[in-house]
Amino acid sequence: MSLRLPLALAALMLAAPATLHASTGHATGFEAPVAHDDLDLSTSEGAARLDERVRTKVRQLCRNGGRDSTSVRLERECRETALAATAPAIRMAIANARIERVRLAGTQTASPAATPGV
């Protein structure tokens, strides 16, 4: 399973495969992968690692290289907006992973050796 994290100043959504789209308020748009296939999003550790990867990618994509106050402000606004807009989609991916884990656990039958008293 993979995620698409569209990153824009207006709205971000999570879909599939793992790519982060960004628009920094200029006419230029771009996308970059956010790997997560190696993460178990049903655990707090996996969710935290995905969050850090997204934050790292957002910082990279929003970086504009400017040092003047306007550039710094635009970069900060890009990051804040991107993270805020992406958060619900990330929460949904994590919730889906946890639901899937519970579903899989419910379909597995326990062996007689694993069930005391049987």
Secondary structure, DSSP 8 states (H G I E B T S, - for coil): ---EEE--SS----BSSSEEEEE-SSS-EEEEE---TT--TTSHHHHHHHHHHHHHHHHHHH-----SHHHHHHHHHHHHHHHHHHHHHHHHHHHHHHHHHHHHHHHS---GGGSTT-
